[in-house]
Amino acid sequence: MSSNKPNIFIARGTPENIAKSIVLGVESRIVKSIIGYVPEYLIDSSNRIHLWGIPETRSLKAWLKAKKNDLLLIYERSSRKTPENIIITQIKWKYPLDPSNQTEKKKAEKLSRNIWKTVKISKKKTLLTYFPYLLFTAPIIVTRPLKEIIEILGISEKSFRIGFRQSLQLVAKNKIKPNAVDTLLNLLAKIPETPVFLKILEEEYVALCRKYSGEDYGYPIPIGNKEIWNREGLYEKVNERLTKLGYRKLSWIEFKKYLAALETPTYYGKIWINKIIAKTGNSEPHSITFSQPVFLKPHIKI
């Protein structure tokens, strides 16, 4: 039975690239216009597709073994002052369909150049400019601290830190704890699609904005989390809505990952997240301002 369980793969990436393609996803029209056919089940409720790219290195051996429903753990490289996190999702498809097909490979390369920035490999001082082997993932993510994940798996921190941006490795099943896969799958259970979360976030923002200012947009609304700011806000309101819809509550680290994904050029001028130093000693999101409808249609009735 255990041999039929999903495999676990480890990849690595920057917060910016993770936010762009794994958390928020890429417009389906862009993906389709470059590679053509993609399965409809990959498209989330806001017509976006979530994916990750692998460079042309020895990681190809791991990519070839990846299959639908395998787990993908992405180690988020960050500064020394930022806690190290792991993003958990599931692989749903991969492209090229035939890795030896040069036409498909060139399409994958072109798509990668439209999504991810050039990445430097520090040791060799060389640049990775394209990623011709693509893993398409579920529009659902879980974020957990690195230390929690290594405890679940029973492997060393070094296993996550070795390699470079988007290198891929298969975790040997005989190296992890017997219940590791089930534990990770349970973490992914009852988590909303990214578009569902973002829609609820803006709906609750508008409701609080009307309460405090009489307007739908343009007023800073407290993020909340009573344990940090001694007051409730969007964090509590969103979790309240999620549980009513049958999802589980999001942890603070999960909630912050979605917010961090909104701090990208796509949303500049539309969404502003104010961070200040909290009693924890860390910079934490304190308030958020939507200047206009982003995930909701204008003049929506709430």
N, C-alpha and C positions, 0 to 999 in steps of 0.2 A: 504493500500500500504506500509506503513512504516514498518509493521510487516514482510514483505518479504525482507526487506533490510538485508545485511550481519550484523552479530553480530561483536562486537569488543572484542578482548581478549588481556590481558596484561600479558607478561612474563618478566623475568629478566635474565640477563646473563653478563658474562665478555666479554670485547672486543675480547679477543683471541678466545673464543668459538663461538662468533657471526661471526667473520671473517671466521673461519674454515668451519662452516656448513651452515650458512645462506647466507653470501656474496659470498664466493668462491664455496661452495658445496663440496660434497664427490663423489669420482669416482663411477660411476654407477655399475661397476663390483664388487666393495666392498659391496655395498648395496645388490645387487642381490645374491652374493655368500652366504650371511648370511640369508636374509629373503626370498629369492626366488623371486616370482613375484612382480613386481611393474609396475604401469601403464606407458606406454611409454611417455605419455604427461608430466611426471615429469622430464624427462631427457632433459637437456638443450643442446645447440648446441656444447658443448665441452664434452659431455657425462658425465656430473656431475649431482648430485641430491642434492637438498637443503632441509634441514630438521632441526627440533628442537626437544628436548627431555624433557619430563615431568617426575619428580620423582613420586614414589608411595606414595602419600600423599593425603590429602583432595582435592588437585587440580584435582584428577581424575574426580570429578563431573563436573568441567568445561570442561575437555578434552572430556568427553562423549557428551557434547553439541556442540562441535566444528564441523563445516561442511564445505564443499567445498565453497570457495570464501569468507569465513569469514575473517575479517581483524585481523592480528596479530601485536601488537605493543610490541617491545622488549626494555625494559629499560636497557640501557647500563651502568652497574656499572663501575665507574672509580674513579681515584684519585680526591682529592679536587681541584687540580690545573687544571683538565681537564673539559671542559664544559660537562654537562650532555645531552646526546642525546637519541633520540628514533629512532629505526629502524622500518620502516613500510613495511609489506609485506602481502601476502594473503595465507591462508591455501588452499591446493589443494587435500590433501588426508591424511589419518591417519592409523596407524598400532600400535597394532594388529587389524585385522579386527574384531575379537571377543575378547574383553578384558578379558573374562573368560577362553579363550583358553591358557593353560599353555605352550604349545609348541610354539605358536606365541609369547607369552610374553617373553619366554627365548631367542628367536631369537632377539627380540627388545633389550633386555638387553645386549646381546652379541654385537650387532651393536653399541649400545651406548658406550660400553667400548672401542671400536675401534675408537671412534670419540672424545669424550670429556674427559677432565681431571677430576680427583676427585675434588669435591667442598666441602669446609667446611661451615657448618652452624654455624655462629659465636656464637649465643646465647646458643646452646646446645652442642657446641664443638664436634659435630658428623660429619661424612663424608657422602656425597652422592657419591656413586660409580657407580651407573647405573641409567638409565632413560628408563623404560620399555614402556612408552606411547609416541609414536612419532607423530609429526605433520610435514608433508611434505609440503613445501612451493613453491611459484613461484620463478623463478630465477631472480626476479626483486625486488629491494629494493629502498626505499627512506629514507634518513636520515634528521631528523629535530631536532632542539633544544627542550629540554623538555618544556621550557616555551611556545614555539609556539604551541606545541601539547595540553597542558592543556588549552590554550586559545581556540583552535579549539573545544575541547571536552566540556569544561566548568566544568571540575572536578578538584580536588585538586592535588597538587604535591604528597601528602601523598599516594594517590592511586597507584602511580608508585613505591614509595620507600618501601612500606610494603612488607613482604614476603622475600623469599630467592631465590637463583639462580634457575631459571626455574620453580618456582611455577607459577601457571596459574590461572587467574581470569577472569570471564566474566563481562564486564562492562554493567550495567543495562541501557537499552535504555531510560528509563524515567529519568535517571540522566545526560544525555548528551544533548547538543544542537540539535535542530531538523535537522540541516544541517550538522552535524559532519561527518556522514558516507560519504555523497556525497563529502565533502571537502577532506577527506582522499583518496577516490577513484580517485578524480581529480589529486591529487598529484602523484598517481601511473601511470597516463595516459602518454603515449608517453615516457616512460623510457625504455632504452635498456636492454636486458638480460645482466647479468654480463659478459659472454664470448664475447659478441659483443663489450662492452666497452673495455675490456682488449686487444682484437685484434686491435681495432682502436688506443688505447694508444701506443702499440708497433709499429704499422705502422707509426704513426706520430713521434715517437721517432727515428726510423730508418731514416726517411726522414730528420729530423733535424740533426741527427748525420752525415749523408752523407754531408749535407750542411756545417757543421762546421769543420768536421775532415776528410772527404773523406772515412770514414769507416762506416760500418753498426752498429757496437756495440763497447762498451767500452769507450764512451766519455760522461761526465756528461752534460746533457741537462737541461736547465732551465725549471722548472715546469710552471712558468708564474703566471698569475693573476696580471694584471697591477695595480690594486688598492692596492696591498700589496708590490709588488716588483718593481713597476714602469717600468716593461717590460713585454712583452708578451712571451708566451712559449707554452708548451704542453696543458695547461688548455684551452687556446684560440683555439689552433689548433684542439683539440679533440671536443670541442663544435661546431666549424665550421663544422666539418665532421658530427656530430650527426644531426645538423639542416638540412644539405643537404640530409640526409637519412630519414628525416621526424620525427626525435625524437625532444624532447625539450632540451634546454641547461641544463646542470647540474649546480647546485649551487656549491659554493666553498666547503661547508660542505659535500655535496654529493660526490664531486670529491675526497676530502680528505679521505672519508670513504673507497673508493675503494683502494686508495694508502696505507692506513693503513693495509688493508687486505693482502697486498703483503709483509708486514714486519713480515713474519712468517717463521719458519724453512724450509718450503717447497721451499722457494725462496732464502734462504741464499746462497750467492755466485753467484747468478744469477741476482739479482736485488738489487741495493743499493739506498736508498732514503736519501738524505742529508737534515737535518733540521737545521735552525738557527733562532735566535730571530729576529722577524720582527718589524716594527714600531708600530704594534699593541701591542707589549709587549709579544706576544705569540710565542712559537716555531712553525714555519710553514715550510712545505716542500719547499725547495728551488731548488733542482735539483734531477734528477734521472738518474741512469746508469744501462742499461741492459748490462751484460757481454756476453750474448749469446742469441740465439732465445729461447723464452719461450712460447709465445702464437702463434707464427708464425712458419711455417716450415722453415728450414734453406735455405738460398739463395733465399728467396722470392723476387719477383720483385714488386716494388712499383711504 
